[in-house]
Structure formats: C-alpha cells, structure tokens
Amino acid sequence: VGLSLNLDRQTMAEFSQKRGKRRGDEGLGSMVDFLLANARLVLGVGGAAVLGIATLAVKRFIDRATSPRDEDDTKADSWKELSLLKATPHLQPRPPPAALSQPVLPLAPSSSAPEGPAKSDPEVTPQLSSPAPLCLTLQERLLAFERDRVTIPAAQVALAKQLAGDIALELQAYFQSKFPELPFGAFVPGGPLYDGLQAGAADHVRLLVPLVLEPGLWSLVPGVDTVARDPRCWAVRRTQLEFCPRGSSPWDRFLVGGYLSSRVLLELLRKVLAASVNWPAIGSLLGCLIRPSMASEELLLEVQHERLELTVAVLVAVPGVDADDRLLLAWPLEGLAGNLWLQDLYPVEAARLRALDDRDAGTRRRLLLLLCAVCHGCSALGQLGRGHLTQVVLRLGEDNVDWTEEALGERFLQALELLIGSLEQASLPCHFNPSVNLFSNLREEEIDDIGYALYSGLQEPEGLL
C-alpha cells in the first residue's frame, strides 16, 4: 500500500509540472494525502478512489473561494490532481465469503431450554436469499445509452430533411429574383443529419449557398501568407485584371483590396434574410414558423414545427476553386481575418470516418455519436463540440486496433484518455491541418473545468451516461 501511495504521489507531481503550476496551501494538501493514505488502508483502493474525488472536489471549492481570482494559482488544486486517482483500477464487487453463501442451518436446541412436545405442524425455516443485483457492464450501458439518447427516430429525420429541402427551394427562388446578376449554385442542405453523424435530435441542418466563380479569374492564398497569419483560413484573390478588369465579374462588387470579402457578403445576406424575405408567408406555406436568428453572427434560421424544432445554418461557400477541391465558408471571423474564408473540413472528416469504418466494419462513427451525446448532456463538457470530438475519433480511428462493437466500451475510455492528455497540453491538432490547434480558443478556466469533469468520468464512466 505504501509503495502504491508513493507512486500515485509521484504521478501527481509529474502531471502538475506539465501544466507549469505550483500548488499552495500545503497544510490542506497534507491533510488530503493523510486522508487518502488511511482511506486505502480502511476502505481499500476502490473506496479510496470515491473518497479522493469527493475530498479533492471540496478542497477545490475552498481554494477557489479563498484565493484571489487575478493570480495564476486561482485553482490551487484543480482537475489535474485527479491524476492521483487515474491509475486506480475499477474493482468489481467482491463475492461474499463462502460461509455467508451457504444456507443457514437450524440451531441445535440449547441444553438449558426445557424440552417440550414436538409440534404437529413443522415451521418453515426462513431462507436468507435475495435476487442478485443487476450490474450492467460499461459496454451494456453504452449500448443502452445509444438506444435511448443517441438514435434519432426515422420519422423525425425525414421531417427535418423535408423542411430543410423546402426552405432551400424557397430561398433559392427568392435569391434568383432578388439578385439575378449573381450566379449562385444550387442550394444544397446537408451536414451530420444527412451523413448519419447527428445524435439525439434532428435539430440542425447545414444549407450551403455556393458561389459560382469564373474559372481563371480567382486563386486561393493560404491564410498564413496573409497579414492575418491564420492557418485556418484562405484568401480568394482576384486575378487576370490586365485581361478582365474590375467590373467584368459580378462578384467584383464584393472585393476588398483585391480579395473577395466574406464579411461584405455576410453583411449583405444578413440584411436580406432579416428584412427582405417574407418568412411568414413561406412558413405558412410549409406549415411551420420560420424566423432569422438575430442573436448570432452566423446566418441561422429558427424553424418551429409542431413535431420538432430545427436550426438551419445558411453557409455561403466557395467550392472547388483549386485542384484540391477545398470548401471555403464565409464565417464571422474577427480582426485581420475578417475578410478571409474559413476552410470547412467537415466533408473530408465525414468521408474519412466512413472510409475507415467501411474498411473493417468498425464503430468509429458510433463512437463519435456517443461522445457528442455525452458532451451535449453534460454542462461541464459543453465546450467540446463536434469538431473537437471528430479529431479525437479520427486520431484513434487510424490505429490498427479492434473496432468491433464488442470493443466499443474500450474505445470510449481510450477517447476520454486522449482528450485528457490533449487538455494537459492545451493542444488538439487538427487531423488534416496539424498547424491548427482546436483548443486555442479555450480559456484556462474552461480547460480546468473540462479536465476535471473528464477525470471524474474516467473513474466512473457510467456517471457520464
């Protein structure tokens, strides 16, 4: 026990050094160590794990209340100290001793008790037997969670697709009449709902509004080569000005400094969607209520139907300008990147997951759905979006390991461990663009909250379901 405790303390110290924080309040830390050490002796390893999580949680709240918020040590004992418990094995309930599992025999009559006549009706000896408790494994709980919380009814999916398709047709007809000079492509609804990668409810659809750019007049410039130095983005540059001067393309009206501006296009379409489109008439025609969302900088349509609520994200896109067939989106970016276009990696991510699963009949997409549903249902994990979780599954999915349904529980725990390791480094590289860190927008407090929730979930995965 002493050796195990020393190893746990050493693991905790090494892990804390990774994040570069020094722990204060040594008196309280010594008390926690004393409690955990004696808890292992009295309660065993499993009991100490539960006591450790509770003790560290109380200690964490005390430190937050007593420490100044503007110092680096506002979280003197955060989720990282739970690495003390990470190596603690999950113990199965011990079977009762053999003596307790044997039937109880009637006691022999006492020599001091008077002997009486035997009764004609023998009494039935009470049996100390009870039905065995139902203990589901993590695998069984995951499958039940998938059935109850992940799977979307087919009727709901069909209704959402029908509404999205009808809205796309109505919106495209309006754009053709409003902007006859602008060559838009076909408005195509899609996204995770159409690829079987949406969990819980059919409540979100992507509607691509593609721009048809003239071939030879436009080229792409990587975002790192612009003043923004943003590896997520690309600039769409106007070319061939000596042969086709400005004004010869209908999209030249949206140029800023010789580049096609996503910001100008977004501002125009936001005004159109908010003030010009007759949504009450369209909603009455489709049997629903449609209104643009004014609280978001994205182009969102909120659809209310008697059977579901749906959000349609209108995404202005530049598809296939170069040989790599990149898909660029007009996105509300800040600062110098405001006029650039965000590269949308969802199509290639979904295609890669599908190809990996088709290769070995694996469960990578099912794992992604489980992780999305878990994070959506846990407020502490709400900052982990589909983009983060897709990168985790892709990184695991490339490994040549067992991806059958029977290994789904093991892969689930492995995904939690990978997320925790990435949070320790505050780094989650994009699978298709390693120069992009998907955790760069998370604050230190958010990283600590997510890490603490994941560590607790790693000790008791059933608590996340």
N, C-alpha and C positions, 0 to 999 in steps of 0.2 A: 504494500500500500504506500509506504514511504517513497519507494522508487517511482511509482506511478505518479504521485503528487509532485515530486521533483521534476519529472518530465513534463507534466502539464504546466508547471510554473515556467519552465524554460521555453515551452512553445508560446506561452502568452507573452513573455518578454521579447522573443524574436519577432512575433507578429506586430507588437506595438511599435518596434523600431522601424518597420516597413513604412508606416504612415508618418513617422517623424514627430510623434507626440510624447511628451513626458507626463507621467501621471503624478498628481499631487495627492494630498490628504492621505499620507502613509498610514496614519492611525486607523482610518476606516478600511484601508486596503488590508492591513494586517488582521483586522477583525474578520474580514471576508475570507481570507486564507485560513484562519483558525476554524471558522465555521465549516468551510468545505472539507478541511482535513478531518475534522471529527465527524462530519456527516458521512464520509466514506467509511469510517470505522463502524458507525452505528447503523446507518441506513443502507450501506452498500453503494456500489457505483451508480446504479440506476436512480436510487433515491437522492444521492448527492447531485446528480445532474438536474433534477427538478428543483431542489433547494438552491442550487447555484444560479439558475436562471432567475428565480424569484428574488434572491438576495442581490444579484447584480442589477436587476431592474430597480429595486428600491434605492440602492446606492446611486444609481444613475440619476434618478429623480432628485435625490438630496443634493447631489453635486450641481445639477442644473439650477436648483433654487438658490444655492448659496454662493455660486461663482459668478463673477462679472461676465456679461454677455459679450463684451468687446475684447476679451482676451482670447489667446489661442487655445487655452485649456478650458473652454466653456463646457466641454464634455470630458471631464477628467477620467471618467470610466464609461466608455461607450460600448457599442456593439462589438468592438474588436476584442474586448476582454473575454468574450464568449468563446474565443479560440481555446480557452482553458477547458471548455466542455466539448469541443469539436471531436476530439479523439475518444470521447466516452462512448462505448458501444451501447446499442439498444438491447437491453436484456429482456428476454421473454419471461413471462411469469413462471416461477418455479413450480414444478408439480408438488403436490402435498407429499409429506413423508409417507412411507409405506404403512406405518402404524395407523395414520389417520385415514388412509384409504381403505382399510379393512372394515368389514361390517362389525358393528358393536354387538358383543356377546352379552347375554343377560348376566347380571351379577349373581354370584353364589350366595345362598341365604346365610345371614350372619348367625354365629353360634349363640349370641346373646338374645336373639329375637325368638319369641315363643313360636313354636310350631303349631300351625292351625290346619284344619281340614282343607284338602285340596278343593278348589272351586270347579264347579262343573263346566263353566264357560271360560276357556283359557283366554287371557288377554293377548292382544296382538302387540308384539314388540315394536316400538316406533323405529322407523328406518331413517337414518341421517343421510339422506341422499337428495341431491338437488341437480337440476339440469345444468350441464356445463355452459358457462357464459359464451356468447357468440363473439369471437375475436377475429375480426377481419384483418387480413394482411394489407400492406400498403398497395399491393397490386390490385386486390379486390376493391379497396376504397377508391383507387384511381378510376377503375372501370365504372364503378357506381357513380362517381362524380362526373365522368364523361357522359354517362347516360342521362343524368339529371340536370347538369348545369352547362354542358358544352354543346350537345346535339341540338340543332335548331329544327323545329318541325318543318316538313317539306312544304306544307301549305303556306307557312309564313314566308319561306324563301321565295316561293312562286309569286306571292302577292307583292313582295318587295321588288322583285325583278320587273313585274308588270308595271308597277307605279314608276319605277326609275326609267323604264323604256318609254312610257307615255310622256313623262316630263321631258326626256331628251328630245322626242319628236316635236313637242310643242315649242321648246326653247330654240331648237334649230330653225323652225319655221319663222319664229319671231326675229332671230338674228339675220336671216336672209332678207327679210323685209326691211329691217332697221339699217343694216349695213350691206347693201347689195354689192358694194365695191370691194369688200373684204372677202377673200377666198378662205372660208372655213371648211375644214373637212367634216366628215360625218361625226356627230356627237355620239360617243360610244360609252355606255355605262359598263362598269367593271369593278374590279377590286377583289378583296378577300371573299366577299359573299359569293362571287361568281367562280372563284377558284376553290371553294370548299375550305377556306382558311379563316373563317369567321366563327367565333364561339359565342354561345349564349343567346343571342337575339339577332334577327335580321334588321339591324338598325342603322347601317351605314353603307353607302354606295359611293363610288367614285364615278364622276361623269367627266370624261376627257373632252375638251374642246380644242381640237388640233388646228394649228395654223398651217396653211399650205404656202410654203415659201418657194420662191422661184429657184430652181437649180442653177448653181453657178454664181448667184448673187450674194450668198451668205456662207460664212465659215464660222467654226467654233474655236474659241480661245479658252484654254484651261483657266480656271479661277485663280490658280497660284501664279499665273503670269500676268495678272491684272493688279491694279493698285489695292484691291481688296485682299489679295493673298488668301483666298478661301478655297480649300481643296474640294469642297462640296459642290461648287458651282462652276458654270461655264458662261462665257460671254458670247453673244451672237453678233458677229461683226458684219457690217455691210461691205461688200467688195465690188469690184468692176465698176467703180464710179467713173472711170475715164470713158467707158463704153456705154454704160447705163447710168446716167447721172441721177442725183437725188430727185425723187418725184416720179421716177418711172416705175417704181414698185408701190402698190397700195399700202404696204407696211412701212414705207419711209416716213409716214406721219408720226410713227412711234419711236423714231430714232432719237437717242440722246448721246451726243459726242461720237457719232458714227456707229453706235451699237443699238440693237433692238432692245428697248427698255421693257422689262417685265413689269416694273412699277407703274408706268404710264398705262399699260394695257389693263392692269388690275384696277386702277382707279376708274378707268372708263367703264369697264364691265360691272364694277360695284355700283356705280350710279345707275346703270341700265337695269340691273337686277332689283335695285331697291326702289327706283322711282318710275321706271318706264313700263316694265312688264305688268300686265293685268293678271296678277296671281289669283285674285278672287274668281275671275271668270274661268281660268284654267283649272283651279281647284274644284269649282262646281262641275265642270265637265268631267273631271276624273274621279269625282266622288270623294274628295279629301280637302283638307285645308293646307295651303302652301304659303309660307312667308319667308322672306330672306332673313338671315340672322344678322342683326346689327351689332351684336356684342363681339364678334370675331373679325379679325382682319382677313381671314380666309373667306372665299366665296361659298357660303353654306346656305342651303335651302332646308328649312324645317318642315317636314311633311307629317301631318296628323291624319291618320285613318282610324276608323272605328275599331280596326283589328290590330293595328301596330303604329308605332312612331318611327319615322325614318329621317335620317340626315343625308342629304345629297351634297357632296363636295364637288363644286364646279371647278375643274382644274384646266386652266389654259396651258396648252402643251405645244412644244416644238419637237415633233418626232422625226427621227431618221435624217438629220442634216448631213451626218458624216457616215463613213463606211461601217462604223461600229454600231450604228442604229441606236444611238443614245436617245433617251426620252428625257426632255428637259421641261420643268414646270415653272410657271410664273408663281412665285411664292413670296409672301410678305417678309422679306429679309431686312435686316437693319444695317445702318451705317453705309460704308462704301459698297457693300454687296447688294444694295437696294435695287440696282438696275440689272443684276445678273440673274441667271436662270439656275434653279436647283435641279441637280441630276436626280431623277427618280429611279431608284434601284429596285423598287418592288417587283416589276415584271421579271427581272433576271433572278431575283431571290426566289420567287414563287416557282419559276421554271427549274431552278437548280434543285429545290426541295423535291419537286415532282420527279425529276430525273433520278435522284438518289433513291427515292422510295421505289420507283419502278425497277431499279436495278436489282434490288434484293427483297422486294415486297416488305419494306420496312415501315416503321411507325413514326418517322420524323415529323410529318405534318400533324399527326395526332398529338405528339409531344408539344408542339407549338401551340395547338389549341388548348391543351391543358394548362400550359404556363400562362397563356393570355387570360383564361378564365380565372385562374388563381389570383393573378395580379389585379385583375379588374374587381374582384370581390374583396380585396384587402386594401384598406385605405393607405397603409404604410407603404405598399408596393405600387401605388397608383402612378408613380413617376416612371415606372418601367413600362414602356409602350411596346407595340408590336415590333417596331424596328429594332429595339434592344434585344428582345427575345428571339427574333429571327436570326440575329447574328450568333447568339448562343447555340441555337439548334443547328445552324449551318456549320459552326466550328466542330460541334460534336458529330454531326452527320457525316463529315468527311472521314472520320475514323472507321477503320475496318473492325467494328465490334458487332455484337448481337443487337439487331434492331427488330426482332420479332415482338409480338405482343407480350410474350412472357417476360421480356426484359424491359417493359415499359417503366416499371417502378424503379429499376436500377438506373435507367437513363434519366428519370425525373430527378433523382437525388444527385446524379452527376451534373445535371444542368444547374441545380442550386449551388453546388460547389464551385462551378465555373463562374457563376455570377458573383459569388462572394470573393473569389480570387481577383476578378476584374475590379470589383469595388475597392479592394485593398490597394490596388494600384491606381484607382481613379481613371482607368483606361479600358475602353472596349473598342478595339479597332474594327472598322468596317470590313466585312469579308471580301468585298470586291474593290475596296479602296482603303488599304491599311493606313493611309495618311490621315484619315478622318477618325477622330475619337468621338464616339457617340455619347460618352459621359462628360464631354467638355462643358455642357450647359448645366450640369448638376452642381448645386452648391454643396459645401462641406457638410452642412446640417442635413441636407437631403441624402447624401451618401451614407451618413451615420445612421439615419432612420431606416433606410432600406437595408443596410447591412445588418442592423440589429434584428429586424424582422426576419431576414433570411436565415441568420444564425439560429434564432429560436425555431424557425420552421425546419431547419436541418435536424434539430434534436427531436422534434415531434412533427414529422411531415403531415400526419393526419390532421393537425390543427389548421393547416392551410386549406383543407378540403371542406 
